[in-house]
Amino acid sequence: MPTMLRSFGGLAAALLLGALPARAGSVTADSIIDRDSALQEATSQVPDGATVTGSRCQEIVLPGNSFRYRCSVEFSTTPPAANPAP
């Protein structure tokens, strides 16, 4: 009987973990070189296994007629699937 309860507990935990929503986040990076450099730097900071869901960039005018580029990359992560005990 205790083995059956443990199996049920593992199954319940797997179902609960499967019901967890995906997590979303974003990373931002700046570059004084160009927009592509800022976008590449932000993309390189996305966590492994995450899915990029969007990006946006802006050009910021600085004194002296120079520019800075700022890009943000949005991503989502899905919790790893639980492996129920045999």
N, C-alpha and C positions, 0 to 999 in steps of 0.2 A: 504494500500500500504506500509506504513512503516514496518508493521509486516512481510510482504513478503520480504522486503529488509533485515531485520534483520535475517530472516531464511536463506536467500541466503548467507549472510555474515558468518553465523555460519557454513553452509555447505562448503563454500570456505575455511574457517579456518580449518575445519576438513580434507579436502582434502590436504591442504598444510602441516598440521602436519603429516598426513599419508605418505606424500612423503619425510619426513625428513629421512636421512640415519641413520642407527644404529651408535652409538658412540663406539669407541674402546678405550681401555686403558690397563694399566698394573700396577701391584704392585710388589715390590721386598722386600724380607726379608732375613736376615742372621741368622745363628745359629752356635754356636760352638759345639753343641751336635751331630747332624747328619743331613743328607740331608732331611729326612722325617720331622724333626722339622722345618726346613727352609721352606719347601713346605707347611706345615700345617699353619705356621704363615702367609705366603703370601696369601694363599687361604682364610684365615679368614678376610683379608682386602678387598676382592672383594665386591663391593657394593651390597646391597640386590637387588634381581631381575635381576642381571647381569648373563650372561651365560659365563662360562669359556670356552675359545676357544683354549687354549694351555698352556704349561708350559715348563720351561727349568731350569736346575740347573747346577751349577759349583762348583768344589771343589777348594778352594784357599789354597795354601800351605803358611804357616806363618813361621817366624823364630822359631827355637826350635823344628822343626819337628812336628808342630801342624797344624790343619786344620780349616778352616771356610767354611761353606757351604752357598751359595747364590742361591736363587731360585726366579724366576720371573713367575708370572701367568698373562696371557693375558685374557682379557674379552671383551665382547661387551654388550651394553645396547641398548634397543629399546625404543624410546620415548613412553610414555603412549598414548593410543588411545584417541582421543578427543570425548567427548560426546556432540553431537549437541543439542542445546536447542529445546525443544518440540514446 
